[in-house]
Amino acid sequence: MKRFLQQLPWAPLIVAALLVGLAPLLPQPHLIEKAIKIATGSPMRPIDYFDILFHLFPALIALLKWRLAE
C-alpha cells in the first residue's frame, strides 16, 4: 500500500480531490449538502453514506499519501 501511494503523482490526486469533492458545483456540493443533513439531524439513507465516502475518497487518499510521506 505504501509503495502504491508513493508512486501516485500528487497533481492528478489533488485535481481529483478538488473535482470530486466539490462536485456538483451548483446548486451545492454534495459534501456540504450531506454535512448540513448531519448537522440538522435529518434522516439519511445508506446511499447518502456511500455518497459521502465517494466524494471524500480522493481527499482521503491524498491525506494518507501525505501522512505516509513523513
mmCIF file as Biopython writes it, N, C-alpha, C and O atoms, coordinates in Angstrom:
data_model
#
loop_
_atom_site.group_PDB
_atom_site.id
_atom_site.type_symbol
_atom_site.label_atom_id
_atom_site.label_alt_id
_atom_site.label_comp_id
_atom_site.label_asym_id
_atom_site.label_entity_id
_atom_site.label_seq_id
_atom_site.pdbx_PDB_ins_code
_atom_site.Cartn_x
_atom_site.Cartn_y
_atom_site.Cartn_z
_atom_site.occupancy
_atom_site.B_iso_or_equiv
_atom_site.auth_seq_id
_atom_site.auth_asym_id
_atom_site.pdbx_PDB_model_num
ATOM 1   N N  . MET A ? 1  ? 0.825   -1.190 0.000   1.0 0.0 1  A 1 
ATOM 2   C CA . MET A ? 1  ? 0.000   0.000  0.000   1.0 0.0 1  A 1 
ATOM 3   C C  . MET A ? 1  ? 0.871   1.257  0.000   1.0 0.0 1  A 1 
ATOM 4   O O  . MET A ? 1  ? 0.605   2.207  -0.736  1.0 0.0 1  A 1 
ATOM 5   N N  . LYS A ? 2  ? 1.911   1.251  0.831   1.0 0.0 2  A 1 
ATOM 6   C CA . LYS A ? 2  ? 2.788   2.416  0.914   1.0 0.0 2  A 1 
ATOM 7   C C  . LYS A ? 2  ? 3.491   2.652  -0.421  1.0 0.0 2  A 1 
ATOM 8   O O  . LYS A ? 2  ? 3.629   3.792  -0.865  1.0 0.0 2  A 1 
ATOM 9   N N  . ARG A ? 3  ? 3.931   1.578  -1.052  1.0 0.0 3  A 1 
ATOM 10  C CA . ARG A ? 3  ? 4.607   1.696  -2.348  1.0 0.0 3  A 1 
ATOM 11  C C  . ARG A ? 3  ? 3.651   2.253  -3.405  1.0 0.0 3  A 1 
ATOM 12  O O  . ARG A ? 3  ? 4.033   3.100  -4.213  1.0 0.0 3  A 1 
ATOM 13  N N  . PHE A ? 4  ? 2.422   1.778  -3.392  1.0 0.0 4  A 1 
ATOM 14  C CA . PHE A ? 4  ? 1.411   2.277  -4.330  1.0 0.0 4  A 1 
ATOM 15  C C  . PHE A ? 4  ? 1.196   3.774  -4.140  1.0 0.0 4  A 1 
ATOM 16  O O  . PHE A ? 4  ? 1.140   4.519  -5.118  1.0 0.0 4  A 1 
ATOM 17  N N  . LEU A ? 5  ? 1.075   4.216  -2.901  1.0 0.0 5  A 1 
ATOM 18  C CA . LEU A ? 5  ? 0.852   5.633  -2.625  1.0 0.0 5  A 1 
ATOM 19  C C  . LEU A ? 5  ? 2.061   6.478  -3.002  1.0 0.0 5  A 1 
ATOM 20  O O  . LEU A ? 5  ? 1.903   7.614  -3.451  1.0 0.0 5  A 1 
ATOM 21  N N  . GLN A ? 6  ? 3.256   5.946  -2.827  1.0 0.0 6  A 1 
ATOM 22  C CA . GLN A ? 6  ? 4.462   6.685  -3.198  1.0 0.0 6  A 1 
ATOM 23  C C  . GLN A ? 6  ? 4.551   6.880  -4.710  1.0 0.0 6  A 1 
ATOM 24  O O  . GLN A ? 6  ? 5.052   7.904  -5.175  1.0 0.0 6  A 1 
ATOM 25  N N  . GLN A ? 7  ? 4.072   5.916  -5.470  1.0 0.0 7  A 1 
ATOM 26  C CA . GLN A ? 7  ? 4.124   6.004  -6.924  1.0 0.0 7  A 1 
ATOM 27  C C  . GLN A ? 7  ? 3.022   6.899  -7.491  1.0 0.0 7  A 1 
ATOM 28  O O  . GLN A ? 7  ? 3.112   7.330  -8.641  1.0 0.0 7  A 1 
ATOM 29  N N  . LEU A ? 8  ? 2.012   7.177  -6.721  1.0 0.0 8  A 1 
ATOM 30  C CA . LEU A ? 8  ? 0.896   8.005  -7.169  1.0 0.0 8  A 1 
ATOM 31  C C  . LEU A ? 8  ? 1.338   9.460  -7.250  1.0 0.0 8  A 1 
ATOM 32  O O  . LEU A ? 8  ? 1.799   10.011 -6.250  1.0 0.0 8  A 1 
ATOM 33  N N  . PRO A ? 9  ? 1.209   10.102 -8.420  1.0 0.0 9  A 1 
ATOM 34  C CA . PRO A ? 9  ? 1.640   11.501 -8.528  1.0 0.0 9  A 1 
ATOM 35  C C  . PRO A ? 9  ? 0.679   12.445 -7.800  1.0 0.0 9  A 1 
ATOM 36  O O  . PRO A ? 9  ? -0.525  12.194 -7.734  1.0 0.0 9  A 1 
ATOM 37  N N  . TRP A ? 10 ? 1.229   13.533 -7.255  1.0 0.0 10 A 1 
ATOM 38  C CA . TRP A ? 10 ? 0.433   14.479 -6.474  1.0 0.0 10 A 1 
ATOM 39  C C  . TRP A ? 10 ? -0.577  15.254 -7.315  1.0 0.0 10 A 1 
ATOM 40  O O  . TRP A ? 10 ? -1.728  15.413 -6.910  1.0 0.0 10 A 1 
ATOM 41  N N  . ALA A ? 11 ? -0.154  15.734 -8.478  1.0 0.0 11 A 1 
ATOM 42  C CA . ALA A ? 11 ? -1.009  16.636 -9.266  1.0 0.0 11 A 1 
ATOM 43  C C  . ALA A ? 11 ? -2.369  16.023 -9.613  1.0 0.0 11 A 1 
ATOM 44  O O  . ALA A ? 11 ? -3.392  16.645 -9.324  1.0 0.0 11 A 1 
ATOM 45  N N  . PRO A ? 12 ? -2.427  14.831 -10.222 1.0 0.0 12 A 1 
ATOM 46  C CA . PRO A ? 12 ? -3.744  14.265 -10.528 1.0 0.0 12 A 1 
ATOM 47  C C  . PRO A ? 12 ? -4.562  13.956 -9.271  1.0 0.0 12 A 1 
ATOM 48  O O  . PRO A ? 12 ? -5.790  14.035 -9.279  1.0 0.0 12 A 1 
ATOM 49  N N  . LEU A ? 13 ? -3.868  13.608 -8.210  1.0 0.0 13 A 1 
ATOM 50  C CA . LEU A ? 13 ? -4.561  13.304 -6.962  1.0 0.0 13 A 1 
ATOM 51  C C  . LEU A ? 13 ? -5.238  14.548 -6.388  1.0 0.0 13 A 1 
ATOM 52  O O  . LEU A ? 13 ? -6.377  14.481 -5.924  1.0 0.0 13 A 1 
ATOM 53  N N  . ILE A ? 14 ? -4.547  15.666 -6.419  1.0 0.0 14 A 1 
ATOM 54  C CA . ILE A ? 14 ? -5.124  16.916 -5.912  1.0 0.0 14 A 1 
ATOM 55  C C  . ILE A ? 14 ? -6.259  17.390 -6.812  1.0 0.0 14 A 1 
ATOM 56  O O  . ILE A ? 14 ? -7.290  17.856 -6.326  1.0 0.0 14 A 1 
ATOM 57  N N  . VAL A ? 15 ? -6.069  17.271 -8.123  1.0 0.0 15 A 1 
ATOM 58  C CA . VAL A ? 15 ? -7.132  17.660 -9.058  1.0 0.0 15 A 1 
ATOM 59  C C  . VAL A ? 15 ? -8.368  16.794 -8.836  1.0 0.0 15 A 1 
ATOM 60  O O  . VAL A ? 15 ? -9.487  17.305 -8.808  1.0 0.0 15 A 1 
ATOM 61  N N  . ALA A ? 16 ? -8.173  15.492 -8.679  1.0 0.0 16 A 1 
ATOM 62  C CA . ALA A ? 16 ? -9.305  14.593 -8.435  1.0 0.0 16 A 1 
ATOM 63  C C  . ALA A ? 16 ? -9.991  14.925 -7.117  1.0 0.0 16 A 1 
ATOM 64  O O  . ALA A ? 16 ? -11.220 14.915 -7.041  1.0 0.0 16 A 1 
ATOM 65  N N  . ALA A ? 17 ? -9.217  15.216 -6.084  1.0 0.0 17 A 1 
ATOM 66  C CA . ALA A ? 17 ? -9.806  15.556 -4.784  1.0 0.0 17 A 1 
ATOM 67  C C  . ALA A ? 17 ? -10.660 16.812 -4.888  1.0 0.0 17 A 1 
ATOM 68  O O  . ALA A ? 17 ? -11.739 16.880 -4.299  1.0 0.0 17 A 1 
ATOM 69  N N  . LEU A ? 18 ? -10.188 17.803 -5.629  1.0 0.0 18 A 1 
ATOM 70  C CA . LEU A ? 18 ? -10.958 19.042 -5.786  1.0 0.0 18 A 1 
ATOM 71  C C  . LEU A ? 18 ? -12.195 18.831 -6.651  1.0 0.0 18 A 1 
ATOM 72  O O  . LEU A ? 18 ? -13.288 19.274 -6.296  1.0 0.0 18 A 1 
ATOM 73  N N  . LEU A ? 19 ? -12.024 18.153 -7.789  1.0 0.0 19 A 1 
ATOM 74  C CA . LEU A ? 19 ? -13.159 17.968 -8.696  1.0 0.0 19 A 1 
ATOM 75  C C  . LEU A ? 19 ? -14.251 17.089 -8.092  1.0 0.0 19 A 1 
ATOM 76  O O  . LEU A ? 19 ? -15.433 17.429 -8.149  1.0 0.0 19 A 1 
ATOM 77  N N  . VAL A ? 20 ? -13.853 15.967 -7.519  1.0 0.0 20 A 1 
ATOM 78  C CA . VAL A ? 20 ? -14.846 15.053 -6.948  1.0 0.0 20 A 1 
ATOM 79  C C  . VAL A ? 20 ? -15.400 15.608 -5.642  1.0 0.0 20 A 1 
ATOM 80  O O  . VAL A ? 20 ? -16.585 15.448 -5.350  1.0 0.0 20 A 1 
ATOM 81  N N  . GLY A ? 21 ? -14.553 16.253 -4.862  1.0 0.0 21 A 1 
ATOM 82  C CA . GLY A ? 21 ? -15.003 16.804 -3.585  1.0 0.0 21 A 1 
ATOM 83  C C  . GLY A ? 21 ? -15.976 17.951 -3.731  1.0 0.0 21 A 1 
ATOM 84  O O  . GLY A ? 21 ? -16.859 18.128 -2.892  1.0 0.0 21 A 1 
ATOM 85  N N  . LEU A ? 22 ? -15.826 18.732 -4.786  1.0 0.0 22 A 1 
ATOM 86  C CA . LEU A ? 22 ? -16.699 19.889 -4.979  1.0 0.0 22 A 1 
ATOM 87  C C  . LEU A ? 22 ? -17.820 19.635 -5.985  1.0 0.0 22 A 1 
ATOM 88  O O  . LEU A ? 22 ? -18.568 20.558 -6.310  1.0 0.0 22 A 1 
ATOM 89  N N  . ALA A ? 23 ? -17.951 18.429 -6.477  1.0 0.0 23 A 1 
ATOM 90  C CA . ALA A ? 23 ? -18.993 18.123 -7.464  1.0 0.0 23 A 1 
ATOM 91  C C  . ALA A ? 23 ? -20.332 17.906 -6.776  1.0 0.0 23 A 1 
ATOM 92  O O  . ALA A ? 23 ? -20.348 17.385 -5.660  1.0 0.0 23 A 1 
ATOM 93  N N  . PRO A ? 24 ? -21.404 18.259 -7.353  1.0 0.0 24 A 1 
ATOM 94  C CA . PRO A ? 24 ? -21.580 19.259 -8.406  1.0 0.0 24 A 1 
ATOM 95  C C  . PRO A ? 24 ? -21.482 20.653 -7.800  1.0 0.0 24 A 1 
ATOM 96  O O  . PRO A ? 24 ? -21.875 20.869 -6.653  1.0 0.0 24 A 1 
ATOM 97  N N  . LEU A ? 25 ? -20.963 21.581 -8.562  1.0 0.0 25 A 1 
ATOM 98  C CA . LEU A ? 25 ? -20.780 22.941 -8.040  1.0 0.0 25 A 1 
ATOM 99  C C  . LEU A ? 25 ? -22.112 23.641 -7.789  1.0 0.0 25 A 1 
ATOM 100 O O  . LEU A ? 25 ? -22.255 24.384 -6.818  1.0 0.0 25 A 1 
ATOM 101 N N  . LEU A ? 26 ? -23.066 23.407 -8.648  1.0 0.0 26 A 1 
ATOM 102 C CA . LEU A ? 26 ? -24.373 24.063 -8.498  1.0 0.0 26 A 1 
ATOM 103 C C  . LEU A ? 26 ? -25.447 23.014 -8.338  1.0 0.0 26 A 1 
ATOM 104 O O  . LEU A ? 26 ? -25.370 22.007 -9.042  1.0 0.0 26 A 1 
ATOM 105 N N  . PRO A ? 27 ? -26.404 23.146 -7.514  1.0 0.0 27 A 1 
ATOM 106 C CA . PRO A ? 27 ? -26.659 24.277 -6.640  1.0 0.0 27 A 1 
ATOM 107 C C  . PRO A ? 27 ? -25.789 24.259 -5.388  1.0 0.0 27 A 1 
ATOM 108 O O  . PRO A ? 27 ? -25.569 25.301 -4.771  1.0 0.0 27 A 1 
ATOM 109 N N  . GLN A ? 28 ? -25.288 23.072 -5.006  1.0 0.0 28 A 1 
ATOM 110 C CA . GLN A ? 28 ? -24.486 22.970 -3.790  1.0 0.0 28 A 1 
ATOM 111 C C  . GLN A ? 28 ? -23.690 21.667 -3.847  1.0 0.0 28 A 1 
ATOM 112 O O  . GLN A ? 28 ? -24.245 20.633 -4.220  1.0 0.0 28 A 1 
ATOM 113 N N  . PRO A ? 29 ? -22.398 21.689 -3.485  1.0 0.0 29 A 1 
ATOM 114 C CA . PRO A ? 29 ? -21.628 20.436 -3.476  1.0 0.0 29 A 1 
ATOM 115 C C  . PRO A ? 29 ? -22.253 19.401 -2.531  1.0 0.0 29 A 1 
ATOM 116 O O  . PRO A ? 29 ? -22.789 19.741 -1.476  1.0 0.0 29 A 1 
ATOM 117 N N  . HIS A ? 30 ? -22.168 18.140 -2.937  1.0 0.0 30 A 1 
ATOM 118 C CA . HIS A ? 30 ? -22.768 17.069 -2.141  1.0 0.0 30 A 1 
ATOM 119 C C  . HIS A ? 30 ? -22.213 17.013 -0.726  1.0 0.0 30 A 1 
ATOM 120 O O  . HIS A ? 30 ? -22.958 16.750 0.218   1.0 0.0 30 A 1 
ATOM 121 N N  . LEU A ? 31 ? -20.919 17.257 -0.562  1.0 0.0 31 A 1 
ATOM 122 C CA . LEU A ? 31 ? -20.334 17.185 0.781   1.0 0.0 31 A 1 
ATOM 123 C C  . LEU A ? 31 ? -20.937 18.233 1.711   1.0 0.0 31 A 1 
ATOM 124 O O  . LEU A ? 31 ? -21.177 17.956 2.887   1.0 0.0 31 A 1 
ATOM 125 N N  . ILE A ? 32 ? -21.178 19.418 1.198   1.0 0.0 32 A 1 
ATOM 126 C CA . ILE A ? 32 ? -21.804 20.463 2.020   1.0 0.0 32 A 1 
ATOM 127 C C  . ILE A ? 32 ? -23.250 20.088 2.319   1.0 0.0 32 A 1 
ATOM 128 O O  . ILE A ? 32 ? -23.729 20.260 3.440   1.0 0.0 32 A 1 
ATOM 129 N N  . GLU A ? 33 ? -23.936 19.574 1.307   1.0 0.0 33 A 1 
ATOM 130 C CA . GLU A ? 33 ? -25.329 19.148 1.486   1.0 0.0 33 A 1 
ATOM 131 C C  . GLU A ? 33 ? -25.439 18.060 2.561   1.0 0.0 33 A 1 
ATOM 132 O O  . GLU A ? 33 ? -26.322 18.112 3.417   1.0 0.0 33 A 1 
ATOM 133 N N  . LYS A ? 34 ? -24.545 17.086 2.508   1.0 0.0 34 A 1 
ATOM 134 C CA . LYS A ? 34 ? -24.578 15.988 3.489   1.0 0.0 34 A 1 
ATOM 135 C C  . LYS A ? 34 ? -24.165 16.479 4.876   1.0 0.0 34 A 1 
ATOM 136 O O  . LYS A ? 34 ? -24.706 16.016 5.880   1.0 0.0 34 A 1 
ATOM 137 N N  . ALA A ? 35 ? -23.218 17.404 4.941   1.0 0.0 35 A 1 
ATOM 138 C CA . ALA A ? 35 ? -22.814 17.963 6.241   1.0 0.0 35 A 1 
ATOM 139 C C  . ALA A ? 35 ? -23.980 18.698 6.891   1.0 0.0 35 A 1 
ATOM 140 O O  . ALA A ? 35 ? -24.167 18.619 8.105   1.0 0.0 35 A 1 
ATOM 141 N N  . ILE A ? 36 ? -24.754 19.403 6.096   1.0 0.0 36 A 1 
ATOM 142 C CA . ILE A ? 36 ? -25.934 20.098 6.622   1.0 0.0 36 A 1 
ATOM 143 C C  . ILE A ? 36 ? -26.960 19.091 7.112   1.0 0.0 36 A 1 
ATOM 144 O O  . ILE A ? 36 ? -27.572 19.287 8.162   1.0 0.0 36 A 1 
ATOM 145 N N  . LYS A ? 37 ? -27.153 18.000 6.350   1.0 0.0 37 A 1 
ATOM 146 C CA . LYS A ? 37 ? -28.099 16.964 6.773   1.0 0.0 37 A 1 
ATOM 147 C C  . LYS A ? 37 ? -27.675 16.347 8.108   1.0 0.0 37 A 1 
ATOM 148 O O  . LYS A ? 37 ? -28.508 16.107 8.981   1.0 0.0 37 A 1 
ATOM 149 N N  . ILE A ? 38 ? -26.380 16.096 8.255   1.0 0.0 38 A 1 
ATOM 150 C CA . ILE A ? 38 ? -25.880 15.513 9.501   1.0 0.0 38 A 1 
ATOM 151 C C  . ILE A ? 38 ? -26.043 16.504 10.649  1.0 0.0 38 A 1 
ATOM 152 O O  . ILE A ? 38 ? -26.463 16.127 11.743  1.0 0.0 38 A 1 
ATOM 153 N N  . ALA A ? 39 ? -25.711 17.770 10.401  1.0 0.0 39 A 1 
ATOM 154 C CA . ALA A ? 39 ? -25.783 18.793 11.451  1.0 0.0 39 A 1 
ATOM 155 C C  . ALA A ? 39 ? -27.212 19.044 11.914  1.0 0.0 39 A 1 
ATOM 156 O O  . ALA A ? 39 ? -27.447 19.323 13.089  1.0 0.0 39 A 1 
ATOM 157 N N  . THR A ? 40 ? -28.165 18.946 10.995  1.0 0.0 40 A 1 
ATOM 158 C CA . THR A ? 40 ? -29.565 19.197 11.361  1.0 0.0 40 A 1 
ATOM 159 C C  . THR A ? 40 ? -30.263 17.941 11.860  1.0 0.0 40 A 1 
ATOM 160 O O  . THR A ? 40 ? -31.389 18.009 12.353  1.0 0.0 40 A 1 
ATOM 161 N N  . GLY A ? 41 ? -29.605 16.803 11.736  1.0 0.0 41 A 1 
ATOM 162 C CA . GLY A ? 41 ? -30.204 15.565 12.219  1.0 0.0 41 A 1 
ATOM 163 C C  . GLY A ? 41 ? -31.225 14.980 11.270  1.0 0.0 41 A 1 
ATOM 164 O O  . GLY A ? 41 ? -32.056 14.168 11.679  1.0 0.0 41 A 1 
ATOM 165 N N  . SER A ? 42 ? -31.179 15.375 10.011  1.0 0.0 42 A 1 
ATOM 166 C CA . SER A ? 42 ? -32.101 14.821 9.015   1.0 0.0 42 A 1 
ATOM 167 C C  . SER A ? 42 ? -31.791 13.345 8.806   1.0 0.0 42 A 1 
ATOM 168 O O  . SER A ? 42 ? -30.632 12.937 8.880   1.0 0.0 42 A 1 
ATOM 169 N N  . PRO A ? 43 ? -32.817 12.546 8.547   1.0 0.0 43 A 1 
ATOM 170 C CA . PRO A ? 43 ? -32.563 11.117 8.310   1.0 0.0 43 A 1 
ATOM 171 C C  . PRO A ? 43 ? -31.766 10.916 7.020   1.0 0.0 43 A 1 
ATOM 172 O O  . PRO A ? 43 ? -31.973 11.606 6.022   1.0 0.0 43 A 1 
ATOM 173 N N  . MET A ? 44 ? -30.860 9.962  7.075   1.0 0.0 44 A 1 
ATOM 174 C CA . MET A ? 44 ? -30.036 9.664  5.906   1.0 0.0 44 A 1 
ATOM 175 C C  . MET A ? 44 ? -30.200 8.207  5.532   1.0 0.0 44 A 1 
ATOM 176 O O  . MET A ? 44 ? -30.342 7.334  6.388   1.0 0.0 44 A 1 
ATOM 177 N N  . ARG A ? 45 ? -30.176 7.964  4.224   1.0 0.0 45 A 1 
ATOM 178 C CA . ARG A ? 45 ? -30.268 6.601  3.706   1.0 0.0 45 A 1 
ATOM 179 C C  . ARG A ? 45 ? -28.855 6.050  3.501   1.0 0.0 45 A 1 
ATOM 180 O O  . ARG A ? 45 ? -27.892 6.818  3.513   1.0 0.0 45 A 1 
ATOM 181 N N  . PRO A ? 46 ? -28.714 4.750  3.316   1.0 0.0 46 A 1 
ATOM 182 C CA . PRO A ? 46 ? -27.381 4.177  3.084   1.0 0.0 46 A 1 
ATOM 183 C C  . PRO A ? 46 ? -26.665 4.792  1.876   1.0 0.0 46 A 1 
ATOM 184 O O  . PRO A ? 46 ? -25.442 4.929  1.891   1.0 0.0 46 A 1 
ATOM 185 N N  . ILE A ? 47 ? -27.404 5.160  0.844   1.0 0.0 47 A 1 
ATOM 186 C CA . ILE A ? 47 ? -26.783 5.770  -0.336  1.0 0.0 47 A 1 
ATOM 187 C C  . ILE A ? 47 ? -26.131 7.106  0.016   1.0 0.0 47 A 1 
ATOM 188 O O  . ILE A ? 47 ? -25.155 7.500  -0.623  1.0 0.0 47 A 1 
ATOM 189 N N  . ASP A ? 48 ? -26.653 7.803  1.016   1.0 0.0 48 A 1 
ATOM 190 C CA . ASP A ? 48 ? -26.064 9.072  1.443   1.0 0.0 48 A 1 
ATOM 191 C C  . ASP A ? 48 ? -24.680 8.853  2.055   1.0 0.0 48 A 1 
ATOM 192 O O  . ASP A ? 48 ? -23.766 9.645  1.827   1.0 0.0 48 A 1 
ATOM 193 N N  . TYR A ? 49 ? -24.528 7.788  2.824   1.0 0.0 49 A 1 
ATOM 194 C CA . TYR A ? 49 ? -23.221 7.476  3.415   1.0 0.0 49 A 1 
ATOM 195 C C  . TYR A ? 49 ? -22.219 7.075  2.327   1.0 0.0 49 A 1 
ATOM 196 O O  . TYR A ? 49 ? -21.051 7.461  2.374   1.0 0.0 49 A 1 
ATOM 197 N N  . PHE A ? 50 ? -22.688 6.300  1.354   1.0 0.0 50 A 1 
ATOM 198 C CA . PHE A ? 50 ? -21.834 5.944  0.220   1.0 0.0 50 A 1 
ATOM 199 C C  . PHE A ? 50 ? -21.417 7.203  -0.537  1.0 0.0 50 A 1 
ATOM 200 O O  . PHE A ? 50 ? -20.264 7.328  -0.951  1.0 0.0 50 A 1 
ATOM 201 N N  . ASP A ? 51 ? -22.341 8.124  -0.716  1.0 0.0 51 A 1 
ATOM 202 C CA . ASP A ? 51 ? -22.072 9.374  -1.423  1.0 0.0 51 A 1 
ATOM 203 C C  . ASP A ? 51 ? -20.988 10.184 -0.708  1.0 0.0 51 A 1 
ATOM 204 O O  . ASP A ? 51 ? -20.108 10.753 -1.354  1.0 0.0 51 A 1 
ATOM 205 N N  . ILE A ? 52 ? -21.051 10.235 0.607   1.0 0.0 52 A 1 
ATOM 206 C CA . ILE A ? 52 ? -20.023 10.941 1.383   1.0 0.0 52 A 1 
ATOM 207 C C  . ILE A ? 52 ? -18.655 10.297 1.157   1.0 0.0 52 A 1 
ATOM 208 O O  . ILE A ? 52 ? -17.672 10.990 0.895   1.0 0.0 52 A 1 
ATOM 209 N N  . LEU A ? 53 ? -18.598 8.974  1.259   1.0 0.0 53 A 1 
ATOM 210 C CA . LEU A ? 53 ? -17.324 8.272  1.055   1.0 0.0 53 A 1 
ATOM 211 C C  . LEU A ? 53 ? -16.800 8.454  -0.366  1.0 0.0 53 A 1 
ATOM 212 O O  . LEU A ? 53 ? -15.598 8.627  -0.571  1.0 0.0 53 A 1 
ATOM 213 N N  . PHE A ? 54 ? -17.703 8.415  -1.348  1.0 0.0 54 A 1 
ATOM 214 C CA . PHE A ? 54 ? -17.302 8.581  -2.741  1.0 0.0 54 A 1 
ATOM 215 C C  . PHE A ? 54 ? -16.675 9.953  -2.971  1.0 0.0 54 A 1 
ATOM 216 O O  . PHE A ? 54 ? -15.636 10.059 -3.622  1.0 0.0 54 A 1 
ATOM 217 N N  . HIS A ? 55 ? -17.295 10.994 -2.444  1.0 0.0 55 A 1 
ATOM 218 C CA . HIS A ? 55 ? -16.797 12.350 -2.662  1.0 0.0 55 A 1 
ATOM 219 C C  . HIS A ? 55 ? -15.553 12.661 -1.819  1.0 0.0 55 A 1 
ATOM 220 O O  . HIS A ? 55 ? -14.779 13.550 -2.174  1.0 0.0 55 A 1 
ATOM 221 N N  . LEU A ? 56 ? -15.354 11.950 -0.723  1.0 0.0 56 A 1 
ATOM 222 C CA . LEU A ? 56 ? -14.171 12.168 0.116   1.0 0.0 56 A 1 
ATOM 223 C C  . LEU A ? 56 ? -12.985 11.275 -0.254  1.0 0.0 56 A 1 
ATOM 224 O O  . LEU A ? 56 ? -11.862 11.538 0.176   1.0 0.0 56 A 1 
ATOM 225 N N  . PHE A ? 57 ? -13.217 10.229 -1.043  1.0 0.0 57 A 1 
ATOM 226 C CA . PHE A ? 57 ? -12.186 9.228  -1.314  1.0 0.0 57 A 1 
ATOM 227 C C  . PHE A ? 57 ? -10.872 9.815  -1.840  1.0 0.0 57 A 1 
ATOM 228 O O  . PHE A ? 57 ? -9.822  9.503  -1.278  1.0 0.0 57 A 1 
ATOM 229 N N  . PRO A ? 58 ? -10.873 10.650 -2.888  1.0 0.0 58 A 1 
ATOM 230 C CA . PRO A ? 58 ? -9.582  11.190 -3.351  1.0 0.0 58 A 1 
ATOM 231 C C  . PRO A ? 58 ? -8.880  12.039 -2.288  1.0 0.0 58 A 1 
ATOM 232 O O  . PRO A ? 58 ? -7.654  12.002 -2.183  1.0 0.0 58 A 1 
ATOM 233 N N  . ALA A ? 59 ? -9.631  12.792 -1.510  1.0 0.0 59 A 1 
ATOM 234 C CA . ALA A ? 59 ? -9.026  13.607 -0.452  1.0 0.0 59 A 1 
ATOM 235 C C  . ALA A ? 59 ? -8.441  12.708 0.639   1.0 0.0 59 A 1 
ATOM 236 O O  . ALA A ? 59 ? -7.382  13.013 1.188   1.0 0.0 59 A 1 
ATOM 237 N N  . LEU A ? 60 ? -9.112  11.616 0.952   1.0 0.0 60 A 1 
ATOM 238 C CA . LEU A ? 60 ? -8.595  10.681 1.954   1.0 0.0 60 A 1 
ATOM 239 C C  . LEU A ? 60 ? -7.314  10.004 1.466   1.0 0.0 60 A 1 
ATOM 240 O O  . LEU A ? 60 ? -6.387  9.793  2.248   1.0 0.0 60 A 1 
ATOM 241 N N  . ILE A ? 61 ? -7.262  9.665  0.185   1.0 0.0 61 A 1 
ATOM 242 C CA . ILE A ? 61 ? -6.049  9.070  -0.387  1.0 0.0 61 A 1 
ATOM 243 C C  . ILE A ? 61 ? -4.900  10.080 -0.339  1.0 0.0 61 A 1 
ATOM 244 O O  . ILE A ? 61 ? -3.770  9.716  -0.012  1.0 0.0 61 A 1 
ATOM 245 N N  . ALA A ? 62 ? -5.181  11.345 -0.663  1.0 0.0 62 A 1 
ATOM 246 C CA . ALA A ? 62 ? -4.151  12.389 -0.602  1.0 0.0 62 A 1 
ATOM 247 C C  . ALA A ? 62 ? -3.658  12.573 0.831   1.0 0.0 62 A 1 
ATOM 248 O O  . ALA A ? 62 ? -2.458  12.727 1.061   1.0 0.0 62 A 1 
ATOM 249 N N  . LEU A ? 63 ? -4.564  12.557 1.778   1.0 0.0 63 A 1 
ATOM 250 C CA . LEU A ? 63 ? -4.188  12.688 3.184   1.0 0.0 63 A 1 
ATOM 251 C C  . LEU A ? 63 ? -3.321  11.508 3.626   1.0 0.0 63 A 1 
ATOM 252 O O  . LEU A ? 63 ? -2.329  11.691 4.332   1.0 0.0 63 A 1 
ATOM 253 N N  . LEU A ? 64 ? -3.694  10.314 3.215   1.0 0.0 64 A 1 
ATOM 254 C CA . LEU A ? 64 ? -2.917  9.124  3.552   1.0 0.0 64 A 1 
ATOM 255 C C  . LEU A ? 64 ? -1.523  9.187  2.919   1.0 0.0 64 A 1 
ATOM 256 O O  . LEU A ? 64 ? -0.531  8.845  3.562   1.0 0.0 64 A 1 
ATOM 257 N N  . LYS A ? 65 ? -1.453  9.620  1.672   1.0 0.0 65 A 1 
ATOM 258 C CA . LYS A ? 65 ? -0.151  9.763  0.998   1.0 0.0 65 A 1 
ATOM 259 C C  . LYS A ? 65 ? 0.722   10.779 1.731   1.0 0.0 65 A 1 
ATOM 260 O O  . LYS A ? 65 ? 1.917   10.549 1.919   1.0 0.0 65 A 1 
ATOM 261 N N  . TRP A ? 66 ? 0.139   11.883 2.138   1.0 0.0 66 A 1 
ATOM 262 C CA . TRP A ? 66 ? 0.880   12.921 2.853   1.0 0.0 66 A 1 
ATOM 263 C C  . TRP A ? 66 ? 1.393   12.405 4.200   1.0 0.0 66 A 1 
ATOM 264 O O  . TRP A ? 66 ? 2.539   12.662 4.569   1.0 0.0 66 A 1 
ATOM 265 N N  . ARG A ? 67 ? 0.541   11.674 4.938   1.0 0.0 67 A 1 
ATOM 266 C CA . ARG A ? 67 ? 0.937   11.163 6.257   1.0 0.0 67 A 1 
ATOM 267 C C  . ARG A ? 67 ? 2.032   10.105 6.142   1.0 0.0 67 A 1 
ATOM 268 O O  . ARG A ? 67 ? 2.931   10.056 6.981   1.0 0.0 67 A 1 
ATOM 269 N N  . LEU A ? 68 ? 1.967   9.265  5.121   1.0 0.0 68 A 1 
ATOM 270 C CA . LEU A ? 68 ? 2.982   8.221  4.954   1.0 0.0 68 A 1 
ATOM 271 C C  . LEU A ? 68 ? 4.296   8.778  4.420   1.0 0.0 68 A 1 
ATOM 272 O O  . LEU A ? 68 ? 5.335   8.132  4.547   1.0 0.0 68 A 1 
ATOM 273 N N  . ALA A ? 69 ? 4.265   9.962  3.826   1.0 0.0 69 A 1 
ATOM 274 C CA . ALA A ? 69 ? 5.482   10.568 3.283   1.0 0.0 69 A 1 
ATOM 275 C C  . ALA A ? 69 ? 6.364   11.145 4.384   1.0 0.0 69 A 1 
ATOM 276 O O  . ALA A ? 69 ? 7.556   11.359 4.164   1.0 0.0 69 A 1 
ATOM 277 N N  . GLU A ? 70 ? 5.813   11.397 5.541   1.0 0.0 70 A 1 
ATOM 278 C CA . GLU A ? 70 ? 6.587   11.999 6.638   1.0 0.0 70 A 1 
ATOM 279 C C  . GLU A ? 70 ? 7.510   11.002 7.282   1.0 0.0 70 A 1 
ATOM 280 O O  . GLU A ? 70 ? 8.231   11.343 8.219   1.0 0.0 70 A 1 
#
